[in-house]
């Protein structure tokens, strides 16, 4: 039997006040108990949701890591330059037909040529003084280091040839070795994407908006674009970045188009829902991972940093430039080539090596 509530002026009001206090030892605490149980359930629910998110992200991250094709050995050749300040990435667009059916090859005008070649090469430098994206034209006339000729089994001495030839002769490893020998820069990471991956990424982001100052029609690449602004799908974009016969400066003009397109793609891919960042796994990232070839030491975090750096340059946080040249369309025994300006290009690469602001 409980004691009666004492009567008197203001007694009931004081009792009611005590009962409302969670820590009070006066009166019933049922209302507070209900609130405490509700809060505990809410906390448990929130913890469960957070746990599920962490597991999902962890699983996705692990899946993305497993998709990377770490096939390139940057240490395949001896005599590499010492590491400089900052980080250097070599980004390559190749004419690999992996992932394409015979109909795709015909539809994309991707046939012919034989072998494996590069369609674009860019050197990305990140450091304390910002980011620089430097186009390396494939027709650049460079010294291709001595190598074992896999066709004849004989050793070939260093020779002058197009930069693209290094990739054709010895794949990514010889290309990296050639870039290092001609620039004095140590390449820290390598990333390559073929035709199929390029088309898939562009389509995954919903196309890329480009504004053209003239009509472009090129039978070899399949480009058939009108002057004005358009949203290019994967097929149209591939034709645009590959064409050079409509460019007055040939390969040099194509390199400029490729930089322009890469900037537009990076900006488009940075939009919510299409983020081109492997750690976020948007549609664009998922579309590109299958056909992406990277070096053996490339982590998903490294790759994500590379993508963010490219997006930063596209957004104005960095510089886009080409190797200074002294002539293009110069006839040689290897065909018409593009020659670097020895003094200016040496200054550029020296600035990058020491992570100085690019002049």
N, C-alpha and C positions, 0 to 999 in steps of 0.2 A: 504494500500500500504506500503511495507517495504522500509526502507532506503537502498540505495545502499551500497555495500561493499566499504569502502574507499580504494583508490588505493595508491600505493607508494611502494618503495623498501622494500621487505620482509613482506609487510602487509598480503598478502594471506597466507604465511607460518605461521605467528603468529596467524592468525585467525584459521587456521586448527589445530594448536597446542592447542588453547583454546577449540576448539570443541571436542577434544579427552578427555578433563579432565571431569570426572563425576561430580565434584562439581563446575565446572565453570559456570558462568552466561553469558558466551559469546557463541553465536551460538547455533545450534540445539543439542539435547541430545538423539536423537532417538536410536543410537547404544547402549548407556548405558541403556536406558529404556528397550530395548529388552533383554539385558543381565540380568538386575535386575529381570524382569518377569520370565526368565528361571531359575534363582537361586531360586526365591520364589517357583516356581512349583516343583523344585527338592527337596527343603526343605520340602514342604508339602507331597511329595511322600515318602520321607524318614521317616517323622514322622508317616505317615499312616502305612508304613511297620513295623516300630518299635512297633506301637500300636497293630497291628495284632499279632506280635510275642509275645508281653506281654500277650495279651488275650489268645493266644494258649497255652503258657506255664502255665498261671494261670489256664486255664481249665483243662489241663493235670494233673497239680499238684493236683487240687481239685479232679479229678477223681481217681488218685492214692491214695489219702488220704481216699477216700470212700471205696476203695477195701480192706483196712486193716481190718482183723478180730481181733478186740481187745477183746478177750475172756478171757484172763488170769488175775486174780486178785492176785497180788503179796502180798497183805495184808490180804489174806484169813486166815492166821495163825498168832497168837500173838507171842511175844518174838523174834522178828527179831533182827539181829545184827545191831548196829549203822552204819550209813553211814561212809565209809572210804574215803580215797583220791582217785580220779580218778573215772572211771565208769566201772561197771561190767555187762557184757551181758552173758546170758546163751543161747547158740545156740544148738538147738536140731533137730535131724533128726528122725522122728517117722515112725512107720510102718503103719501109717494111709492109708487106701485104698480109701479115699474120692477122687472122680474124676476118679476112675478106673472102667471099666466095668468088667463083669465076665471073658471075654476073656483076658482083660488086666492083671487081677490078675493071670490067668494061664500062660500067656506069660511071665510075669515078675517074675514068681516063688514067688509071694507075698501072697500065701494062707497059711492057717494053723496058729496055735498059738492061735487064738482067743484073744479077749481083745485088749488093746492098749498098745504098748510098744515102747521103744526108740531103735533106731539102732545106734545112735551116740550122744554124748554130749560133748560140748566144752565150756570152760569158756574163754571169751575174756575180757581182762583188758586193758583199755586205760588210760593214765595219763601223767604227766609231764615227767616221765622217760621212755616213750616209750610204746609199745604195746606188750602184751604177750597173746599167744593163747595156752591154756592148755587143753589137752584131759583128759576127765573123763571116763575111761573105764566103760562100763555098768555092768560088773561083779564085780566092786569094792565092797568090804565088808564094809558096813557102818551102822551107827545107824539110822534106820528109825523112826522118832519121833512118839509119840502117836497120834492116830487119831480115827475118827469114822469109823467103818467098815460099808460101805454102803450095804454090802450083808446081814449082820446079825443085823445091827442097834446097835451093841454093841461097846463100846470104847476099842481099843486095845492099850496096853502100848508100849513104845519104845522097839524096837527089832532089832537085827542085821539081815541084809538081803542084797541082791544085790541092788545096786543103781537103776538099771532098775526096780526093784520091786516097788519102791516108785511111779514111773510114772504109773505103772499098777494098784496100789492100789488107788491112789488119783489124777491121772492126773498131769498136769503142776504145779498146786499149791503145791501139796505134794512133787513133785520133787524139786521145788525151795526151799521149807522149809527144805528138807533133805540136799540139797547142802549147804544151809546157816548154818545149825546146825553142819555140819561136816567140814566146811572150816572156819567158822567165818567171811565169806565175805557176805556183803549185795548185793543181786542181784538187779541191777537197772532196767534191761530190759530183756525181754524174747522173743525169736523168734524160731518158730518151722515150719518145712516144711515136708510134707508127701511124699510118693512114687511118686505120680503123679506130684507134683510140681518139685521134683528133676529131674525126667526124662524130663519134659518140658523145664526146664532151660538148661540142658545139650544139648538138641537138638536145643534149640533156639540160643545158642552160636556156633553152628556148630560142636559140639563134643569137647572133651578134649583130648589133646595129652598126653599120658602116656608111660613111658618106663619101662618095666618089666624085672627083672633079672632072671625070671624062668617062666615056664608054670604054669598056674593056671586053675584047673578044679574042680568045686565044684557043686555037684548035687543040694544041698539045695538052693543055691543062683542063680544057673544057670550060674555061671561064667565058661567060656570056652575060655581062652585067651592064646596066645602063647608068648614065650619069645621074647623080642624086643620092638620096639616103635610102638604104634598104636594110632589112633584117635578114642577114645571110644564114641559111641553114648549113648543116655540116658539109654537104656536097658542094655548095656554092663557095663556102669559106675555104675548103681545101683547094679548089680551083683558083681562087684569088691569091692565096699565099704561095702557090706554086708557079704561077705565070710570070714570065720575065720578057717574053718576046714583044710585049707592048711597052716595055720600059726603055726609055732612051739610054739609061745607064746600065741596062742589062741586069746582072746579078746584084749590083749595088742598089738599083731601084727596087728589086725584089726584097732585099734585106730591109729596106725602109718600110715597105708594105707589111712585112712580117712583124716588125716592131709595132707598127701602128695597129695591126690586128690583135697582137698579143695584149696590148694595152686595153683595147676595147673588150676583149674576152675576159681579162682579169677584172675589169670593172663590172661586167655583167655577172660574172661568177661570184662576186662578193655580195650580191644582193641576197636577202633572206630567202632560204629555201633552195638556193642554187650554189651555196658557198663551195668554192673550189679549195677545200681544206680537208686533207685526209682525216684529221682528228675530229672533224664535224660530220663527215660522211653524208654530204648532200648528194643529190643525184649526179652532179657533175663529177665529184670526186669518185663515186662508185663506178661511174662509167669509164673513168680513165685508169683506175688502178689495174685492171686486168691486162692492159697492154703496155703498162709502164715498165721500163727496164732501168734499174738503178745500180749503183756500185755496191759492193759487198758491205760497206760500213754505213750505208744510208739507213737511218731509222725513220720511223713515221714522223717523229718530232722534227728531224732535219728536213724532211720533205715538206712538212707543214710550214716550217720557217722559210723555205725557199718560195712556196706559193705566196705567203704573206708579203715577202719582199717584192715579188713581181707585182702584186696588187698595190703595194705602196708606191712603186715607181709609176704605175698606171695612174695613181691618184695624185701624182705630182710630188711625192716624197722621194725624190731621187732623180737620177739623170738617165736619159736614153741617148746613146750615141753610137757611132760606127767607128771602126778603126780608120784613122786618117789615111787617105790614099794619095798616091802620086799619079796614078793612071789606071784606066780600065779599058778593057778590050784590047790589051796589048798582045800582039801575036808572039807565040813561042812554039817550041816543038811539042808542047802539051796542049796546044790550042790557045785561044784568046783568054787572057788572065787579067786579074786585078792585082796591082802592085801596091803594097803598103808604103806610106811615106816613112822612110827609115827613122828620121829624127823625131818626128811627131809621134809616131806609134811607140817608139822606145820610151818617150816621156810619159805617154799615157800608161803604159804597163808598169813603169817604175812608180808612178803615183799610186796605182792600184796595189802594187806589191807592198808599199810602205803605208797603205791606207791613208794617203793624203787626199785632200779635196781635189777632185778632177778639174783640171783647168780647161 
